[in-house]
Amino acid sequence: MAVTESLHEVERPAAFWSALAELLGDRLSRRAADREAHGHDESWHPAVPPEAVAHVRSTEEVAAVVRLCAAHGVPVIPFGAGTSFEGHVAALRGGVSLDFSGMNRILEVRPADMDVTLEPGVTREQLNVALRDHGLFFPIDPGASATLGGMASTRASGTNAVRYGTMRDVVLALTVVLGDGQVIRTGGRARKSSAGYDLTRLFVGSEGTLGVITELTIRLFGVPDTISAAVCSFPSAAHAVDTVITVIQSGVPVARAEFLDAQAIGAVNRRSGSTLAERPTLFFEFHGTAAAVAEQAELVQAIAVDHDSGPFEWATRAEDRSRLWKARHEAYWAIVGSRPGARGWPTDVCVPLSRLAEAVVAARADLDQLPFPAAIVGHVGDGNFHCVLAIEPGSPEEIAAAEWLNVRLVARALAAGGTCTGEHGIGFGKLPFMVAEHGPAIAVMRAIKTALDPAGLLNPGKVVPPVGAVAPDFSKFKDVL
């Protein structure tokens, strides 16, 4: 049965709905519009709505809802802001969507320890506004107005990952509701520990399939004394990516190193009114003391010139940097918006740095064969790049062409020692690639899932392929292997 079909024409006991309504009151919604809004993310995947939406307000309330659902065999799907890309929030087997927008309190900022404890519905923008007066900031920046709970669940990263790491690196501790309603706490506020299994990192990236995150303690960073940004273009994608590879291998601690190909720059210019040269382009940002930033910028500029870059456009004032990065963050919507009525299909592979240039060049050659607009953007400082496809969602031909492109990208990434997803996660959209990437280790993942969620009620149908799942047939793409 296709995942887009209705999989949950199940008659739940009246006692279940009565108990849930008694617990939540008018914060339990079974309205069609609410259900539809919670059944899809930003991807091309069609909506699969839940049976109800529970607007939860506390860990205790989440635990009570989960216990009720467990008692009646009802699935539970956590929902943050719905900005994911692989169908993470689709209610493939029905159930209740847990909406965390009401759990958006910043519980305690501890400037001396440079950490914060907060609820999962807090967004990264909300957090950074609250941190301004403390001289601190939270660097993980996937671009979207994502919640911290959702970012932890998908192990998000983004534009600053090359210097500050990903969610895996900054989450110190979690409060988690397990599938039976039990509440546990993992980790602590110490910066390191050797005390047993690392349960915190087990739940980070698990996409709500092992437990429901209801509180996070996160590492913070000091706002740099000086920040400078620059943009420069190149005659080819290979020149641009080779520049980044040389910069990283030279040990220059750039904070951001972002790539947009000529097609992406053209879309950004048309959307934002910018006048960037429509050539493969790098966006850099440097953090540190004034002297360190000047030294980093000088080194990077020299490396770029060695790779035939055009002139550097500098941005040191906050408003100029914001303008520059706004253009970068709008690239996805600019590409999709270049075709009226299109839906975005963003791919997400990551390869070892030494294989990045060939992967990007080969991907661009594949994109040139597609019958719809497509462009490349990437966090190239850590080998992660995205092809953004603007497809007509109702066209079987275009969906087939997008699938062709996606499989080729993944086949090439895995052959290079990379991964099918650098930051978007698996959801159900990338399930077919899990066996190809992990092989027998899938059985271990399945055992962990079964141990923590024996009834299979926590965001079912995501991350771990079912028993008997086989890897895609990459043999017809021998030219990429």
N, C-alpha and C positions, 0 to 999 in steps of 0.2 A: 504494500500500500504506500502511495506517495506521501511524503511528509506534509504536503500542502492540503491533503484531504482532511475532513473533520474526523479526528481520531477519538473523540470523547462524547459520543452520543450515549452517555451513561446516566441513568436515573439515580441520583444520590438520595439517601434517606432524608426525609423531612426533618428528622431529629438533628442531622448534621447541620443543615442550614439554620435551624432554630438556635442551636447552641452557638454557632458562629455569629449570628445576628445579635444574640444576647451579649456576647463578648464585645463586639465592635460597634453596635448601634448603627448609626447612619454612615459609619466609615466602612461598612461592607456594601459594595456595589455590585449588582448583577445587570446593570444597564448595558445595552448593546454597545453604545458609544465608548464607555469606559473599558469594556472587555476588548473591543477592537483596538483601542489605543495601546493596550498592554500586551497585544499579541504579535507585535512586530517591532523591529529596530530600524536603523537607517539603511538597511541593505535592500537588495532587490528581492529577497525572499518574501513570498506572500505571507500575510498575517495568519496566524493560527491562535485565535483568542482563547483566553482561559474561561472557566465557567463563572468566575467571580474575581473581584479585586478587593483585597484587604488592605486598608490604609493603616498600617501599624504605627505605634508611637513609642514602644519600649521593648527591651529585650524580653521582659516577662510576658508581654503581649505576644511577641513573635513565638516564644516557646509554647504559649497556650494554643495559638493557632496551629502550630506544627503538631502538637499532641492530638488535637482534634482531628486533623487531617490524617495522621498516622492511624488513629483508631478506626477511621472509616475508609482507609485505603485511597485517599485523595492526594494527588501530586501537589507539590508546592514549587513555585517558580519565583525566585527573587527578581525584583525590578527596581533599577536605579533611575537612570534618565533615559534609557532606551536608545543610547547612542552607539551601541555595538553594531557589528557588521556581518556576523555569521549566524543570525537566527537564534542568539542565546536566550531570548525571552519568549520564544514561541512555545505555546502550551501544547506540545505534541501529543500528550495523553490527557488533556484537560487539566482540571485542578484549579487551584487558587493562586493568583498572582499577588505576591507580597510587595506592596508599594512602599518604598522607604522615604518618600519625599517629606513625610512628617517627622522622620528621625534625622533632623539636620542641625543638631546642636553641637557646638564646639565645647567640649566638657571641661578641658583644662589645658592651657598653654603653659609650658614650663621653660621659659627662656634660658635659664641657667643650664638646663640639661639638653636644650635644643630638641625638644620633642613635644608632641601634642596628642591628646586623647580626644576622640570625636566619634560621632555617630555616622553610619554609612551613607546617609543621605546628604551629607555636606559635600558641596562641589569644590573643585580645586580653586575656582575663582573666588568663591565665598571665603575659603580658608586663607588665601593670600591677602585679601582685603583685611581680614582680622589680624593678620600677622604684621602688617605694615608698621605699627607703632612699636613693635618689639625688635625691629631690625632683622627679622627672619623672613624666609620664604620657603615655599614648597615647590621643588623644581620639576616634578614629573608633569609633562605637558603634552598630552596626546592631541591637543588642538580642540577637541570637542568640549562642551560644557558638561563634563562627566562627573559622576559622584565618586567619592573615594572608595565606597564599598564596591561599586562596579569596577573601578580601576584595579582594586586588589583582586577581585574575582577573575579578571581576565589577564592579570599580570601585565598591565599596561606600561607603556614607556613614553615614546614621543621625541620631541625635538631636543630635549636636554640630556637624553640618555647617555650620549657619548662621554659626558663628564660626570653626571650625577647618578647614573644607573637607572634601574627600572623599579617598579613597585616591589619586586622581589628583594631589592636592596634596602628599601626604606621602611618597610613594615616591620615593626619591632614586636608587636603583640596583638592578639585578637581575642574578642569574645565571640563564640560561635555556638549556635543552636544546632544540635545534631538531629538526625531524622526522627528520633523518638521524643524530641522535646527537651532532652538533657542539655544544660548549658555548661560549656567548658571555657576555660581561658588558656590561651597558649602564649608562650614566650614571656618576656618581661621587658623592663626598661633599660637593663644593662646592655651595653653595646656589643657584648659577645657572651656566649654561654656554651658549655659542653654538656649540659644536663639533658641527656636522653635524646630521643628522636626530635627532629625539627618540625614540629606539628604546624608551626606558623607558616612555614614555606609549603607545607603540604596543602594547606587551604588556599594560599595565595596562588591564583591561576586555576583553581578547581571549578570555577564558573557555577558555583552553587550546587554542584553535584555531590559534595561530601558533607556540607553543612551550610548554614545560613549565617553570614557575618553580620553581627549587630553592634560591634564597637571595634575601633582600631586605635592603636598607638603607633604614631608615625614619626620618623626622624625628620628634623628640619635642618636648614642651612642658613648661614649668615648671608645677608644681602651683600654682594660684592661692593667694594669701594668704587670701582670703576667698571662700567659696561660699555662696550663698543661693538657695533655691528657693521658688516660690510657685505656688499653683493658684487659679484663679477661674473662675466660670461666667457664662454669658451667656443672654439670652432667646432667641437664635437663633444658628445657625451663621454667618450673615452678620455679626452683631455681633462674634463672636469673631474671625473671619478678618480683618475690617476693622481690628480692634485690632492684630493682628500686622502687617498691611501698614503701618499708621501708625507702629508702633514701628520697623520696619526703615527706612522712608523718613525717619524722624527721626534716624537714625544711632545709635540706642542699640545698643551692642555686646552684645546678649544672647547667651549661650552656647547656650541651648536654647529653642525655642518650639514646643511640641507641642500638637496639637489632637485631642480625642476628642469625637465627637458624643454625644448623649444615650443612644443605644442602646449605644454602646461603654462609657460610664460605668456604665450599668445592669449590663452583663455583668461589668465589673471589680468592682463592689460585690458581686455574688453570688459571685464566685470568691474574692475576697480578704477579704471581710468589711468592706471600707471603707464609709464612709457619705457619699461625695461626692454633692452635689446632682446629680440625673439630668437635667442640662441640658448643652448644648454647653459644653465646658470647655477652658481653656488651661492648660498646664503650662509655667512659665518657670524658667530657671536663670540666675544672674548670677555671673560670675567676675571677680576683680580685687582691688585693695586694698579695705580696709574702707570707705574714703570713696567709691571708685568704685562699689562694689557698692550702697551706700546710695543714691547718686545715680541709678544705673540703675534700681533698684527703685522709687524715688519717681517717676521719669519714666514708667515703664511703668504703674504703678498709676494715675497721673493720666490717662493715655491710655485705660486700661481703663474707668475711671469715666466718662469722656466717651462711651464706647460702652455704657453701661448695665450694667457688670459687677456681679456680686454681690461680697460681701466676699472679700478675699484671705486664704488660709490660708498662713502662712509656715512654712518649714522651714530652719533654719540649722544645727542639729546634724546630724552625719554620719548618725546612725541614722534621723533623721526624713526626711532627703533620700533615703536608701536606700529607706525605706518608700514614699515618694511615687513614686520612679522605678521601683520594683518593680511597683507597680500599673500604671504606663504600659507597661512592657516586657511585662507579662502580658496586655495587652489582646488580642493576637491569639489566644492560647490561651483567654482568657475568652470571646471571641466564638464561636470554634469549639466550645468545650466547652459552650456554652449549648444545644447540640443533640446529644444522645447519638448516637454513631456517625457524626457528620458529619466531612467532610474540609474543610480550609480552602482557599479559592481567594482569595488576596490579589492585588488589582490594584495597579498602580504607575505612575501618570502624574505628570508634572511640568509646570507651566505658568508663564508669566511672572507675577510677583507681582501685577501689576495685574489679572490675570484670575482670580486664585485664588478670590475669594469667589463669583463667579458659577459657577465650575466646581464648587465644593463644594456649593453650594445645588442646582444642577442634578443633580449625582450623587445627592444625598439624595432628590430627587424620583423619580429612576429606581429607587433601592433600595426605595422604598416600594411599588413595583409587583411586587417579587419574591415568590415563594411560600416563602421560607426566610429565616432570620435574616441580617441584614447590617448592617454599621456602618462608619463612617469614622474612620480615625486618620491623622494626618499630621505630617510635619516641615514645618509650614507656614511656617517662617521662610525657606525657600528654594523654596516653591511646590510641594513634593512631598507627595502624599497617597495613601492606600491605602483602597480599599473592601475589607473583609474579608467574604467570603461563606462561610456554613456550609452546604455542599451535601451531599446524599446521593450519593456517588460513582457508584453504580450506576444512577442515575436519568437516562435520556436527556432527560426533560423539564427537570430541574433544570440539567443541564449546558448544555442549549440556552438556558435563561434566563440562566445565568451568562455564556455567550458573548455573548448579546444585550447584556447590561450592559457587558461588557468592550469590545466594539466601539464602543459609544456613548461610553464614557469616552475611548478613544483618538481617535476621530473629533473629539470636542470639544477634546481637548488639542492635537491637531495643527492644528486650525482656529485655535486661540489662539496658535500659534507655539511650542507645547510639544513634549513627547516622549512616546513610548509607554512609556518606563521611566526613572524617575529614579534607581533604584539596584539593582533586582533583576537587571538584565541581560536577555539575549534567550533563551539556551538554545535549545530548539526551540519553547517555548510561545509566544514572541512573534515568531517568524519571519514570520508573515503580515503584520505591520505594518512590516517593514523597508523594503519597496519604497515604501509610502505615505509614510514619513517621509523617506527619503533619495533616492528617484528614481534618476537616472543615477549618483549616487555609489556605488550598490551595485556597479557594474562595477569601480570603483576598489578597493573592498574585496575583491571577488572576485579581482582581479589580485594584490593583496597576499597573500591566502591562497594562491593558486597559486604565487607566487614562493617563499614560505617553506615550503609544505607541498604540493609538486606531486603527491604520491601521495594526498593527502586522508586521511591516517591520524590526524591530531591532532584528537581530539574531533569526529569528523565529524557533519554534520547540524545543527550549532549556528551561531548568529550570522549567517552569510551565506546568504541564500536561494539555491536552485539556479537555474541559467539557465532562463529562461522563467517564473519566478515572477511573479505579478501582485498588485497591491495589492487589499485587500478592497474590496468595493463599498459605499462609504459613502453612496450616493445615496438609499438607503431611510431614512437618518437625517438628512434635510435639516433637521429641526427643531433639530439640534445644531450645524449648520455656520454 
